[in-house]
Amino acid sequence: MKKLLLILVLTVICSSVARADARSDWQYLLDEHARLHQEGLYEQAISVGQKALNLAEVEGGKDHPFAALSLNMLADTYSGLG
């Protein structure tokens, strides 16, 4: 019984670490997107922004706030293209 409980606890901890890694990856991509956008490198920013959006949707789903923020930032970049 103790072994089963230990395995369950370790599984929960590992999945939390994986989610934290995904969040930091998403945050890195979002920061990179913002930097490229500010530098006027819109095409590159869109490419990075799409990666951030894809990661957010895979990790949290299309209705997740990270996906919404990624979409908002992409929309802002597309408007910069004119």
C-alpha angles and dihedrals in degrees: 000000000000090000092053091049091050091051090050092050092048091050091053092048093049093049090050091052091049090052091049090052091050090050092050090048090050091047091050091051092047092050091049090049091052092048093050091046092052090051090053093246092135099162091053091043090054091052092051091042091055089054090051091049093049092050092048092050093047094048101037108012132248092291095053117118090237089058090049092050091048091051091048092052091047090051090052091051093048089052088054089061089064 
